[in-house]
Amino acid sequence: MRNFQKLVAVIALSGLCFAAPSDSGVKKKAKPAKTEVSADQIKDLRQAIEQQQAATAQLQEQLKQTQQELQQTRQDLSAAQAAANAANAKASAIDSTNVQVQKVQADLSDVKGDLAKNDATTAKVAKSVADLEHPNSIAFKGVRITPGGFFDLTGYYRERANNSGPATSFNAIPLENALSGSTSFGNLSEFAMSARASQLKLRLDGDAGKLKLTGYVEGDFYGVGSANPNQTTAWPFRVRQAWGRVKTTDGWSITGGQMWNLVTMNRKAADADAPWVPNTLDTNYVVGWDWGREAEIRVAKSFDKKFTVAFSAIDPSLIQNGLTYIGASQNGIAGILTTGSGNLGSSFATTCADVSTASTTAACSYTSTFSTNVAPDIAVKLAYDDPKLGHYEVKAVQRFFRDRYGVTKHYTDGTGFGAGAIIPVVPKKVDVIFQGLFGKGISRYQDSGQADVVVRANTYSYLASALTYTSGGTTTTVLPAGTIYATSTFAGAPSPVGTLQDVKGASAILGAETHPTPRFELDVYAGTEYYFRSLYYNRALGAPVATSATTYTQTVGAWQKLGYGIGGSNKAIIDGTLAAWYDVYKGAAGILRYGGQYEYVNRQLWQMSGVKQPKGIDNDVYLGMRYIFP
């Protein structure tokens, strides 16, 4: 285009050069023309014309090239336009294809959805048929009845025999320094098998408007009674739990009956059907675990499904370990009992030794399983639950004790504080467990069950024959034979006989419950219980000496140290346990489970004067199999 403009400009200039000059508009006088032109001038003019013609030809050639370039550009533009049109046509075809593909995919998705709905419907129908054929519960007049339980066989070996069945008597492990005794179990090992741990359960659930009602009963074969191991071990059935509960939609619940008490740590909130129970074959569980199953009324309130506050009144019982000493002139101490062994329970003091013997003390015998109590134990608990963080709780228990000696009643109380946690370190795989309790008069809630209180003793002096006085050949009886002189009547006695004195104690357990696979469980626990000294002092009287026919004197012995923590009292019990379970079968027919447990127990006594500290060590091995009802 620029070359074309140049060509036009050159032609215009050339025209100006050849054009004749115009008149100025003023007439002049004409001059005669010169008729003679030199040859040189003509030659120069021709050269100028030739140069102009050459420039014109060059410009025309450039114009031609420019026109050709323009034509090529137009052709390229037409080709590009055609390609664009073709591309648009292809794009339209692709868009149409995509729409068709999307429609097909939508249709396929609809078909898949219909298939999924059909599968879900089929599964629901199959489940309904299965539920009808094999129901989890039985419908009866608006109540769902769910049976449960398991059949159990446990075999066990103990290095030191204690003959308490599968429930180890932690507080009575035979002592090492008693191995030579002819009547001691400590010089014998022990092997036995038992089905007593088998349980039968029944649960009822129903809805009454906005209320949810639950009833539960559970029992095993640890009932106390005679059984002949020579032919048939016919252990009687006993009640473990029997309670009813009502729950409201706003978080309130009221539970009444025999249950794991509120001092027992929960897995969730403060529900009676969610206690934490160590999964051991030893049916006395683990030293350091705090628990009990007694009659109880419990009220709980949950907030935001995380916080729970609970209050309970628990059927009370007083444990007094060892012999209780009394004055022979009295009828004994009423309202106390002593712990039994294993799961055999405790006994109540009803009768006392024959006072006609020359013993310096009279020991009560124990024949019943109840103490006479003044008020229920009161327990409170605050629990926090989070699906990721686990279960945490703090608790307290208040207790009230009373006895009667002669015409006098004595009172004291006990208080305990505890805490616990179940922490899911690896969800559904590893839970870390901790719980502990500390206080006075709390031994009833400790696994080993030592002593809640000490009952202050009374020593006395006994006259086997009459005390006489001889003067001037005449013998006079000052005191008749069989006279008893109780310390309680002696001036300077530190406290009345029968006074109750609390025993302090502490317990703790740390463990981990793991599930490496859905069928395999491996648990480890370490626990301990410690019992503090609870001592008092007393004086014994010497034999009376007659000083006249009507008077006598008595010597006063040194102060004696009595109570809990002198020789023979348990100081600490330590337990280490490893338990494993494997489900051979787990399905609609229930669970067939095999288990094993190793347990180490170390029992330590308070130091006795001049004697090496007594202790007893026991190593136990358990093997068991269970068929758990579906």
Stockholm file with secondary structure:
# STOCKHOLM 1.0

chainA/1-630         MRNFQKLVAVIALSGLCFAAPSDSGVKKKAKPAKTEVSADQIKDLRQAIEQQQAATAQLQEQLKQTQQELQQTRQDLSAAQAAANAANAKASAIDSTNVQVQKVQADLSDVKGDLAKNDATTAKVAKSVADLEHPNSIAFKGVRITPGGFFDLTGYYRERANNSGPATSFNAIPLENALSGSTSFGNLSEFAMSARASQLKLRLDGDAGKLKLTGYVEGDFYGVGSANPNQTTAWPFRVRQAWGRVKTTDGWSITGGQMWNLVTMNRKAADADAPWVPNTLDTNYVVGWDWGREAEIRVAKSFDKKFTVAFSAIDPSLIQNGLTYIGASQNGIAGILTTGSGNLGSSFATTCADVSTASTTAACSYTSTFSTNVAPDIAVKLAYDDPKLGHYEVKAVQRFFRDRYGVTKHYTDGTGFGAGAIIPVVPKKVDVIFQGLFGKGISRYQDSGQADVVVRANTYSYLASALTYTSGGTTTTVLPAGTIYATSTFAGAPSPVGTLQDVKGASAILGAETHPTPRFELDVYAGTEYYFRSLYYNRALGAPVATSATTYTQTVGAWQKLGYGIGGSNKAIIDGTLAAWYDVYKGAAGILRYGGQYEYVNRQLWQMSGVKQPKGIDNDVYLGMRYIFP
#=GR chainA/1-630 SS CHHHHHHHHHHHHHHHHHSCCCCCSCCCCCCCCCCCCCHHHHHHHHHHHHHHHHHHHHHHHHHHHHHHHHHHHHHHHHHHHHHHHHHHHHHHHHHHHHHHHHHHHHHHHHHHHHHHHHHHHHHHHHHHHHHHHSCSSEEETTEEEEEEEEEEEEEEEESSCCCCTTSCCGGGCCCGGGTTCTTCGGGSCEEEEECTTCEEEEEEEEEETTEEEEEEEEEESCCCSCCBTTTBCCCCCEEEEEEEEEECTTSEEEEEEEEECTTSCBSSTTCTTCBCCCCCSSTTCCTTCBCCEEEEEEEEEEETTTEEEEEEEECCCCCCCSCCEECTTSCCEESCEEECSTTSCEEEEEEECCTTSCCSSEEEEEEESCCCCSSCEEEEEEEEEETTTEEEEEEEEEEEEEEEETTEEEEEEEEEEEEEEEEEEETTTEEEEEEEEEEESCGGGBSSCCCSEEECCCCEEECSSCEEEEETTEEEEEECTTCEEEGGGSTTCSSCTTCEEECEEEEEEEEEEEEEETTEEEEEEEEEEEECCEEEEEEEEEEEEESSSSCEEEEEEEEEEEEETSTTSEEEEEEEEEEEEEEEEEETTEEEEEEEEEEEEEEEECCCTTSCCCEEEEEEEEEEEEEECC
#=GC SS_cons         CHHHHHHHHHHHHHHHHHSCCCCCSCCCCCCCCCCCCCHHHHHHHHHHHHHHHHHHHHHHHHHHHHHHHHHHHHHHHHHHHHHHHHHHHHHHHHHHHHHHHHHHHHHHHHHHHHHHHHHHHHHHHHHHHHHHHSCSSEEETTEEEEEEEEEEEEEEEESSCCCCTTSCCGGGCCCGGGTTCTTCGGGSCEEEEECTTCEEEEEEEEEETTEEEEEEEEEESCCCSCCBTTTBCCCCCEEEEEEEEEECTTSEEEEEEEEECTTSCBSSTTCTTCBCCCCCSSTTCCTTCBCCEEEEEEEEEEETTTEEEEEEEECCCCCCCSCCEECTTSCCEESCEEECSTTSCEEEEEEECCTTSCCSSEEEEEEESCCCCSSCEEEEEEEEEETTTEEEEEEEEEEEEEEEETTEEEEEEEEEEEEEEEEEEETTTEEEEEEEEEEESCGGGBSSCCCSEEECCCCEEECSSCEEEEETTEEEEEECTTCEEEGGGSTTCSSCTTCEEECEEEEEEEEEEEEEETTEEEEEEEEEEEECCEEEEEEEEEEEEESSSSCEEEEEEEEEEEEETSTTSEEEEEEEEEEEEEEEEEETTEEEEEEEEEEEEEEEECCCTTSCCCEEEEEEEEEEEEEECC
//
